[in-house]
Amino acid sequence: MIRRSDGWLAARVGDELVMMGVGSGVYIGLNEVGACVWGLLETPKDIEALCESVAAEFETTPEACRADIEAFLAELETSGVIARAG
């Protein structure tokens, strides 16, 4: 399961999402797809559920977007934006 980490503020700027880590002072900008993933993680989800939702929103297949989503989640995890359980 993938969940949001605590301590991140987020604000929409057009189609993008600008985020700041309260404790770290790190700023991150997410494009429309990244902002969609962040919104989906309002409740913890597994990678399959994320890929299905993103594929439905952006007209691709879950299989086609999985590698991109996994790479994106790895970046978010490195930055402390998300955490994985299990």
Biopython code that builds the backbone (N, CA, C, O; Angstrom):
import numpy as np
from Bio.PDB.StructureBuilder import StructureBuilder

atoms = [
    (1, "MET", "N", (0.840, -1.183, 0.000)),
    (1, "MET", "CA", (0.000, 0.000, 0.000)),
    (1, "MET", "C", (0.883, 1.244, 0.000)),
    (1, "MET", "O", (1.930, 1.293, 0.646)),
    (2, "ILE", "N", (0.434, 2.221, -0.729)),
    (2, "ILE", "CA", (1.152, 3.486, -0.841)),
    (2, "ILE", "C", (0.294, 4.555, -0.183)),
    (2, "ILE", "O", (-0.913, 4.632, -0.415)),
    (3, "ARG", "N", (0.936, 5.380, 0.643)),
    (3, "ARG", "CA", (0.185, 6.433, 1.334)),
    (3, "ARG", "C", (0.990, 7.720, 1.324)),
    (3, "ARG", "O", (2.211, 7.720, 1.162)),
    (4, "ARG", "N", (0.263, 8.822, 1.503)),
    (4, "ARG", "CA", (0.913, 10.123, 1.629)),
    (4, "ARG", "C", (1.659, 10.186, 2.954)),
    (4, "ARG", "O", (1.202, 9.644, 3.960)),
    (5, "SER", "N", (2.801, 10.847, 2.946)),
    (5, "SER", "CA", (3.510, 11.121, 4.193)),
    (5, "SER", "C", (2.921, 12.387, 4.803)),
    (5, "SER", "O", (2.409, 13.248, 4.088)),
    (6, "ASP", "N", (2.997, 12.493, 6.110)),
    (6, "ASP", "CA", (2.520, 13.690, 6.796)),
    (6, "ASP", "C", (3.485, 14.849, 6.563)),
    (6, "ASP", "O", (4.656, 14.642, 6.246)),
    (7, "GLY", "N", (2.979, 16.064, 6.723)),
    (7, "GLY", "CA", (3.837, 17.239, 6.703)),
    (7, "GLY", "C", (4.054, 17.862, 5.344)),
    (7, "GLY", "O", (5.054, 18.551, 5.140)),
    (8, "TRP", "N", (3.141, 17.641, 4.400)),
    (8, "TRP", "CA", (3.253, 18.256, 3.080)),
    (8, "TRP", "C", (2.062, 19.166, 2.825)),
    (8, "TRP", "O", (0.910, 18.763, 2.989)),
    (9, "LEU", "N", (2.352, 20.394, 2.422)),
    (9, "LEU", "CA", (1.321, 21.339, 2.017)),
    (9, "LEU", "C", (1.267, 21.338, 0.499)),
    (9, "LEU", "O", (2.299, 21.209, -0.160)),
    (10, "ALA", "N", (0.074, 21.479, -0.056)),
    (10, "ALA", "CA", (-0.069, 21.454, -1.510)),
    (10, "ALA", "C", (-1.050, 22.533, -1.947)),
    (10, "ALA", "O", (-2.041, 22.804, -1.269)),
    (11, "ALA", "N", (-0.753, 23.151, -3.103)),
    (11, "ALA", "CA", (-1.638, 24.166, -3.677)),
    (11, "ALA", "C", (-1.628, 24.011, -5.192)),
    (11, "ALA", "O", (-0.579, 23.808, -5.802)),
    (12, "ARG", "N", (-2.799, 24.107, -5.781)),
    (12, "ARG", "CA", (-2.935, 24.038, -7.239)),
    (12, "ARG", "C", (-2.518, 25.355, -7.870)),
    (12, "ARG", "O", (-2.860, 26.430, -7.379)),
    (13, "VAL", "N", (-1.779, 25.258, -8.957)),
    (13, "VAL", "CA", (-1.407, 26.406, -9.773)),
    (13, "VAL", "C", (-1.675, 25.975, -11.206)),
    (13, "VAL", "O", (-0.829, 25.332, -11.828)),
    (14, "GLY", "N", (-2.838, 26.322, -11.733)),
    (14, "GLY", "CA", (-3.252, 25.828, -13.050)),
    (14, "GLY", "C", (-3.466, 24.332, -12.984)),
    (14, "GLY", "O", (-4.179, 23.837, -12.111)),
    (15, "ASP", "N", (-2.847, 23.605, -13.912)),
    (15, "ASP", "CA", (-2.948, 22.147, -13.935)),
    (15, "ASP", "C", (-1.908, 21.483, -13.052)),
    (15, "ASP", "O", (-1.913, 20.263, -12.892)),
    (16, "GLU", "N", (-1.019, 22.278, -12.479)),
    (16, "GLU", "CA", (0.062, 21.727, -11.670)),
    (16, "GLU", "C", (-0.241, 21.829, -10.182)),
    (16, "GLU", "O", (-1.144, 22.549, -9.756)),
    (17, "LEU", "N", (0.529, 21.100, -9.417)),
    (17, "LEU", "CA", (0.419, 21.120, -7.967)),
    (17, "LEU", "C", (1.793, 21.455, -7.412)),
    (17, "LEU", "O", (2.780, 20.796, -7.739)),
    (18, "VAL", "N", (1.855, 22.476, -6.576)),
    (18, "VAL", "CA", (3.106, 22.865, -5.927)),
    (18, "VAL", "C", (3.019, 22.382, -4.483)),
    (18, "VAL", "O", (2.033, 22.635, -3.791)),
    (19, "MET", "N", (4.068, 21.682, -4.037)),
    (19, "MET", "CA", (4.065, 21.096, -2.703)),
    (19, "MET", "C", (5.299, 21.541, -1.927)),
    (19, "MET", "O", (6.363, 21.781, -2.498)),
    (20, "MET", "N", (5.129, 21.644, -0.613)),
    (20, "MET", "CA", (6.246, 21.988, 0.254)),
    (20, "MET", "C", (6.240, 21.074, 1.465)),
    (20, "MET", "O", (5.206, 20.867, 2.100)),
    (21, "GLY", "N", (7.402, 20.531, 1.774)),
    (21, "GLY", "CA", (7.563, 19.729, 2.981)),
    (21, "GLY", "C", (7.747, 20.663, 4.164)),
    (21, "GLY", "O", (8.735, 21.394, 4.227)),
    (22, "VAL", "N", (6.813, 20.647, 5.097)),
    (22, "VAL", "CA", (6.837, 21.573, 6.230)),
    (22, "VAL", "C", (8.118, 21.417, 7.044)),
    (22, "VAL", "O", (8.745, 22.416, 7.396)),
    (23, "GLY", "N", (8.507, 20.209, 7.344)),
    (23, "GLY", "CA", (9.699, 19.987, 8.153)),
    (23, "GLY", "C", (11.002, 20.164, 7.397)),
    (23, "GLY", "O", (12.007, 20.593, 7.965)),
    (24, "SER", "N", (10.982, 19.832, 6.111)),
    (24, "SER", "CA", (12.221, 19.839, 5.336)),
    (24, "SER", "C", (12.430, 21.121, 4.533)),
    (24, "SER", "O", (13.564, 21.459, 4.195)),
    (25, "GLY", "N", (11.356, 21.832, 4.225)),
    (25, "GLY", "CA", (11.463, 23.017, 3.384)),
    (25, "GLY", "C", (11.659, 22.695, 1.914)),
    (25, "GLY", "O", (11.940, 23.591, 1.118)),
    (26, "VAL", "N", (11.516, 21.428, 1.542)),
    (26, "VAL", "CA", (11.677, 20.988, 0.160)),
    (26, "VAL", "C", (10.427, 21.364, -0.634)),
    (26, "VAL", "O", (9.300, 21.172, -0.178)),
    (27, "TYR", "N", (10.653, 21.899, -1.824)),
    (27, "TYR", "CA", (9.551, 22.220, -2.736)),
    (27, "TYR", "C", (9.548, 21.234, -3.883)),
    (27, "TYR", "O", (10.603, 20.847, -4.386)),
    (28, "ILE", "N", (8.346, 20.825, -4.299)),
    (28, "ILE", "CA", (8.183, 19.902, -5.416)),
    (28, "ILE", "C", (7.032, 20.410, -6.276)),
    (28, "ILE", "O", (6.007, 20.849, -5.755)),
    (29, "GLY", "N", (7.202, 20.349, -7.572)),
    (29, "GLY", "CA", (6.132, 20.684, -8.502)),
    (29, "GLY", "C", (5.688, 19.429, -9.235)),
    (29, "GLY", "O", (6.515, 18.680, -9.756)),
    (30, "LEU", "N", (4.385, 19.202, -9.272)),
    (30, "LEU", "CA", (3.836, 18.031, -9.954)),
    (30, "LEU", "C", (3.014, 18.474, -11.155)),
    (30, "LEU", "O", (2.238, 19.427, -11.068)),
    (31, "ASN", "N", (3.186, 17.782, -12.273)),
    (31, "ASN", "CA", (2.366, 18.065, -13.445)),
    (31, "ASN", "C", (0.963, 17.505, -13.236)),
    (31, "ASN", "O", (0.634, 17.024, -12.151)),
    (32, "GLU", "N", (0.147, 17.569, -14.267)),
    (32, "GLU", "CA", (-1.245, 17.137, -14.154)),
    (32, "GLU", "C", (-1.375, 15.676, -13.738)),
    (32, "GLU", "O", (-2.228, 15.334, -12.918)),
    (33, "VAL", "N", (-0.531, 14.815, -14.300)),
    (33, "VAL", "CA", (-0.590, 13.395, -13.945)),
    (33, "VAL", "C", (-0.124, 13.188, -12.505)),
    (33, "VAL", "O", (-0.749, 12.439, -11.754)),
    (34, "GLY", "N", (0.967, 13.842, -12.117)),
    (34, "GLY", "CA", (1.454, 13.743, -10.743)),
    (34, "GLY", "C", (0.433, 14.258, -9.747)),
    (34, "GLY", "O", (0.251, 13.676, -8.678)),
    (35, "ALA", "N", (-0.236, 15.354, -10.100)),
    (35, "ALA", "CA", (-1.280, 15.901, -9.233)),
    (35, "ALA", "C", (-2.439, 14.922, -9.098)),
    (35, "ALA", "O", (-3.036, 14.803, -8.028)),
    (36, "CYS", "N", (-2.753, 14.230, -10.175)),
    (36, "CYS", "CA", (-3.805, 13.208, -10.130)),
    (36, "CYS", "C", (-3.410, 12.093, -9.170)),
    (36, "CYS", "O", (-4.225, 11.660, -8.355)),
    (37, "VAL", "N", (-2.169, 11.625, -9.260)),
    (37, "VAL", "CA", (-1.685, 10.564, -8.366)),
    (37, "VAL", "C", (-1.768, 11.032, -6.913)),
    (37, "VAL", "O", (-2.230, 10.285, -6.050)),
    (38, "TRP", "N", (-1.325, 12.261, -6.634)),
    (38, "TRP", "CA", (-1.386, 12.792, -5.279)),
    (38, "TRP", "C", (-2.837, 12.801, -4.773)),
    (38, "TRP", "O", (-3.106, 12.426, -3.631)),
    (39, "GLY", "N", (-3.753, 13.227, -5.624)),
    (39, "GLY", "CA", (-5.166, 13.235, -5.242)),
    (39, "GLY", "C", (-5.685, 11.840, -4.957)),
    (39, "GLY", "O", (-6.441, 11.637, -4.007)),
    (40, "LEU", "N", (-5.285, 10.878, -5.773)),
    (40, "LEU", "CA", (-5.726, 9.498, -5.559)),
    (40, "LEU", "C", (-5.204, 8.936, -4.246)),
    (40, "LEU", "O", (-5.834, 8.069, -3.640)),
    (41, "LEU", "N", (-4.056, 9.430, -3.809)),
    (41, "LEU", "CA", (-3.464, 8.925, -2.565)),
    (41, "LEU", "C", (-4.041, 9.590, -1.311)),
    (41, "LEU", "O", (-3.486, 9.464, -0.219)),
    (42, "GLU", "N", (-5.149, 10.292, -1.478)),
    (42, "GLU", "CA", (-5.840, 10.826, -0.297)),
    (42, "GLU", "C", (-6.181, 9.676, 0.648)),
    (42, "GLU", "O", (-6.195, 9.834, 1.869)),
    (43, "THR", "N", (-6.453, 8.520, 0.053)),
    (43, "THR", "CA", (-6.583, 7.284, 0.826)),
    (43, "THR", "C", (-5.525, 6.314, 0.281)),
    (43, "THR", "O", (-5.285, 6.291, -0.926)),
    (44, "PRO", "N", (-4.897, 5.524, 1.138)),
    (44, "PRO", "CA", (-3.850, 4.606, 0.672)),
    (44, "PRO", "C", (-4.363, 3.675, -0.427)),
    (44, "PRO", "O", (-5.500, 3.203, -0.389)),
    (45, "LYS", "N", (-3.498, 3.429, -1.396)),
    (45, "LYS", "CA", (-3.856, 2.580, -2.527)),
    (45, "LYS", "C", (-2.675, 1.675, -2.876)),
    (45, "LYS", "O", (-1.531, 1.963, -2.524)),
    (46, "ASP", "N", (-2.972, 0.585, -3.568)),
    (46, "ASP", "CA", (-1.886, -0.236, -4.098)),
    (46, "ASP", "C", (-1.577, 0.222, -5.522)),
    (46, "ASP", "O", (-2.338, 0.991, -6.109)),
    (47, "ILE", "N", (-0.478, -0.244, -6.065)),
    (47, "ILE", "CA", (-0.020, 0.205, -7.374)),
    (47, "ILE", "C", (-1.034, -0.122, -8.473)),
    (47, "ILE", "O", (-1.203, 0.660, -9.409)),
    (48, "GLU", "N", (-1.702, -1.262, -8.368)),
    (48, "GLU", "CA", (-2.686, -1.643, -9.379)),
    (48, "GLU", "C", (-3.845, -0.659, -9.420)),
    (48, "GLU", "O", (-4.274, -0.247, -10.498)),
    (49, "ALA", "N", (-4.353, -0.281, -8.248)),
    (49, "ALA", "CA", (-5.466, 0.671, -8.189)),
    (49, "ALA", "C", (-5.048, 2.031, -8.744)),
    (49, "ALA", "O", (-5.823, 2.680, -9.447)),
    (50, "LEU", "N", (-3.824, 2.466, -8.431)),
    (50, "LEU", "CA", (-3.332, 3.736, -8.968)),
    (50, "LEU", "C", (-3.257, 3.688, -10.489)),
    (50, "LEU", "O", (-3.715, 4.612, -11.161)),
    (51, "CYS", "N", (-2.688, 2.630, -11.031)),
    (51, "CYS", "CA", (-2.537, 2.510, -12.480)),
    (51, "CYS", "C", (-3.886, 2.463, -13.184)),
    (51, "CYS", "O", (-4.061, 3.079, -14.235)),
    (52, "GLU", "N", (-4.834, 1.742, -12.614)),
    (52, "GLU", "CA", (-6.169, 1.681, -13.202)),
    (52, "GLU", "C", (-6.812, 3.066, -13.239)),
    (52, "GLU", "O", (-7.383, 3.453, -14.258)),
    (53, "SER", "N", (-6.727, 3.805, -12.152)),
    (53, "SER", "CA", (-7.337, 5.133, -12.080)),
    (53, "SER", "C", (-6.650, 6.122, -13.013)),
    (53, "SER", "O", (-7.317, 6.894, -13.702)),
    (54, "VAL", "N", (-5.332, 6.103, -13.038)),
    (54, "VAL", "CA", (-4.589, 7.020, -13.915)),
    (54, "VAL", "C", (-4.867, 6.678, -15.378)),
    (54, "VAL", "O", (-5.052, 7.577, -16.198)),
    (55, "ALA", "N", (-4.898, 5.391, -15.712)),
    (55, "ALA", "CA", (-5.169, 4.977, -17.086)),
    (55, "ALA", "C", (-6.556, 5.421, -17.534)),
    (55, "ALA", "O", (-6.731, 5.843, -18.677)),
    (56, "ALA", "N", (-7.533, 5.333, -16.654)),
    (56, "ALA", "CA", (-8.889, 5.763, -17.003)),
    (56, "ALA", "C", (-8.955, 7.273, -17.200)),
    (56, "ALA", "O", (-9.674, 7.753, -18.077)),
    (57, "GLU", "N", (-8.220, 8.015, -16.401)),
    (57, "GLU", "CA", (-8.234, 9.481, -16.471)),
    (57, "GLU", "C", (-7.492, 10.008, -17.694)),
    (57, "GLU", "O", (-7.899, 11.015, -18.275)),
    (58, "PHE", "N", (-6.410, 9.345, -18.093)),
    (58, "PHE", "CA", (-5.546, 9.864, -19.155)),
    (58, "PHE", "C", (-5.534, 8.999, -20.415)),
    (58, "PHE", "O", (-4.624, 9.113, -21.236)),
    (59, "GLU", "N", (-6.523, 8.148, -20.569)),
    (59, "GLU", "CA", (-6.731, 7.369, -21.784)),
    (59, "GLU", "C", (-5.504, 6.566, -22.223)),
    (59, "GLU", "O", (-5.006, 6.713, -23.339)),
    (60, "THR", "N", (-5.048, 5.739, -21.336)),
    (60, "THR", "CA", (-3.993, 4.781, -21.630)),
    (60, "THR", "C", (-4.373, 3.492, -20.920)),
    (60, "THR", "O", (-5.434, 3.421, -20.301)),
    (61, "THR", "N", (-3.550, 2.500, -20.995)),
    (61, "THR", "CA", (-3.853, 1.242, -20.310)),
    (61, "THR", "C", (-3.063, 1.161, -19.015)),
    (61, "THR", "O", (-1.998, 1.769, -18.898)),
    (62, "PRO", "N", (-3.574, 0.417, -18.041)),
    (62, "PRO", "CA", (-2.812, 0.250, -16.794)),
    (62, "PRO", "C", (-1.418, -0.319, -17.040)),
    (62, "PRO", "O", (-0.461, 0.062, -16.365)),
    (63, "GLU", "N", (-1.303, -1.221, -17.996)),
    (63, "GLU", "CA", (-0.007, -1.823, -18.304)),
    (63, "GLU", "C", (0.965, -0.784, -18.857)),
    (63, "GLU", "O", (2.144, -0.771, -18.503)),
    (64, "ALA", "N", (0.455, 0.087, -19.729)),
    (64, "ALA", "CA", (1.307, 1.091, -20.368)),
    (64, "ALA", "C", (1.805, 2.138, -19.377)),
    (64, "ALA", "O", (2.919, 2.641, -19.523)),
    (65, "CYS", "N", (1.009, 2.469, -18.384)),
    (65, "CYS", "CA", (1.424, 3.528, -17.458)),
    (65, "CYS", "C", (2.144, 2.998, -16.220)),
    (65, "CYS", "O", (2.676, 3.790, -15.443)),
    (66, "ARG", "N", (2.176, 1.703, -16.019)),
    (66, "ARG", "CA", (2.748, 1.154, -14.779)),
    (66, "ARG", "C", (4.215, 1.539, -14.573)),
    (66, "ARG", "O", (4.592, 1.947, -13.475)),
    (67, "ALA", "N", (5.032, 1.419, -15.592)),
    (67, "ALA", "CA", (6.462, 1.741, -15.434)),
    (67, "ALA", "C", (6.642, 3.207, -15.073)),
    (67, "ALA", "O", (7.464, 3.542, -14.220)),
    (68, "ASP", "N", (5.879, 4.083, -15.719)),
    (68, "ASP", "CA", (5.972, 5.510, -15.413)),
    (68, "ASP", "C", (5.516, 5.798, -13.987)),
    (68, "ASP", "O", (6.146, 6.581, -13.275)),
    (69, "ILE", "N", (4.429, 5.170, -13.575)),
    (69, "ILE", "CA", (3.907, 5.386, -12.217)),
    (69, "ILE", "C", (4.910, 4.864, -11.191)),
    (69, "ILE", "O", (5.151, 5.520, -10.178)),
    (70, "GLU", "N", (5.495, 3.697, -11.438)),
    (70, "GLU", "CA", (6.477, 3.144, -10.499)),
    (70, "GLU", "C", (7.693, 4.057, -10.370)),
    (70, "GLU", "O", (8.195, 4.268, -9.266)),
    (71, "ALA", "N", (8.169, 4.600, -11.490)),
    (71, "ALA", "CA", (9.319, 5.516, -11.448)),
    (71, "ALA", "C", (8.958, 6.798, -10.697)),
    (71, "ALA", "O", (9.754, 7.300, -9.902)),
    (72, "PHE", "N", (7.773, 7.320, -10.946)),
    (72, "PHE", "CA", (7.307, 8.521, -10.268)),
    (72, "PHE", "C", (7.184, 8.288, -8.767)),
    (72, "PHE", "O", (7.612, 9.122, -7.969)),
    (73, "LEU", "N", (6.602, 7.161, -8.384)),
    (73, "LEU", "CA", (6.457, 6.840, -6.958)),
    (73, "LEU", "C", (7.816, 6.682, -6.290)),
    (73, "LEU", "O", (7.978, 7.055, -5.128)),
    (74, "ALA", "N", (8.788, 6.138, -7.000)),
    (74, "ALA", "CA", (10.137, 6.000, -6.438)),
    (74, "ALA", "C", (10.724, 7.377, -6.143)),
    (74, "ALA", "O", (11.373, 7.562, -5.113)),
    (75, "GLU", "N", (10.505, 8.345, -7.033)),
    (75, "GLU", "CA", (10.978, 9.717, -6.799)),
    (75, "GLU", "C", (10.288, 10.333, -5.591)),
    (75, "GLU", "O", (10.931, 10.968, -4.755)),
    (76, "LEU", "N", (8.970, 10.140, -5.502)),
    (76, "LEU", "CA", (8.224, 10.686, -4.359)),
    (76, "LEU", "C", (8.682, 10.058, -3.058)),
    (76, "LEU", "O", (8.782, 10.736, -2.036)),
    (77, "GLU", "N", (8.961, 8.765, -3.093)),
    (77, "GLU", "CA", (9.413, 8.073, -1.882)),
    (77, "GLU", "C", (10.786, 8.592, -1.457)),
    (77, "GLU", "O", (11.023, 8.803, -0.267)),
    (78, "THR", "N", (11.687, 8.800, -2.410)),
    (78, "THR", "CA", (13.014, 9.325, -2.114)),
    (78, "THR", "C", (12.914, 10.712, -1.487)),
    (78, "THR", "O", (13.705, 11.052, -0.608)),
    (79, "SER", "N", (11.950, 11.512, -1.931)),
    (79, "SER", "CA", (11.757, 12.860, -1.407)),
    (79, "SER", "C", (10.982, 12.875, -0.090)),
    (79, "SER", "O", (10.858, 13.921, 0.547)),
    (80, "GLY", "N", (10.461, 11.716, 0.319)),
    (80, "GLY", "CA", (9.708, 11.636, 1.566)),
    (80, "GLY", "C", (8.253, 12.044, 1.437)),
    (80, "GLY", "O", (7.575, 12.265, 2.440)),
    (81, "VAL", "N", (7.770, 12.144, 0.207)),
    (81, "VAL", "CA", (6.387, 12.575, -0.034)),
    (81, "VAL", "C", (5.404, 11.449, 0.227)),
    (81, "VAL", "O", (4.289, 11.684, 0.693)),
    (82, "ILE", "N", (5.821, 10.220, -0.077)),
    (82, "ILE", "CA", (4.962, 9.049, 0.152)),
    (82, "ILE", "C", (5.735, 8.002, 0.953)),
    (82, "ILE", "O", (6.954, 8.074, 1.105)),
    (83, "ALA", "N", (4.990, 7.045, 1.448)),
    (83, "ALA", "CA", (5.581, 5.896, 2.141)),
    (83, "ALA", "C", (4.865, 4.640, 1.649)),
    (83, "ALA", "O", (3.683, 4.670, 1.306)),
    (84, "ARG", "N", (5.599, 3.557, 1.624)),
    (84, "ARG", "CA", (5.031, 2.270, 1.229)),
    (84, "ARG", "C", (4.954, 1.368, 2.439)),
    (84, "ARG", "O", (5.863, 1.344, 3.269)),
    (85, "ALA", "N", (3.870, 0.628, 2.535)),
    (85, "ALA", "CA", (3.701, -0.336, 3.622)),
    (85, "ALA", "C", (3.526, -1.716, 3.007)),
    (85, "ALA", "O", (2.867, -1.873, 1.979)),
    (86, "GLY", "N", (4.113, -2.697, 3.638)),
    (86, "GLY", "CA", (3.917, -4.069, 3.181)),
    (86, "GLY", "C", (4.846, -4.519, 2.193)),
    (86, "GLY", "O", (4.764, -5.662, 1.743)),
]
sb = StructureBuilder()
sb.init_structure("model")
sb.init_model(0)
sb.init_chain("A")
sb.init_seg("    ")
for serial, (resi, resn, name, xyz) in enumerate(atoms, 1):
    if name == "N":
        sb.init_residue(resn, " ", resi, " ")
    sb.init_atom(name, np.array(xyz, "f"), 0.0, 1.0, " ", f" {name:<3s}", serial, name[0])
structure = sb.get_structure()
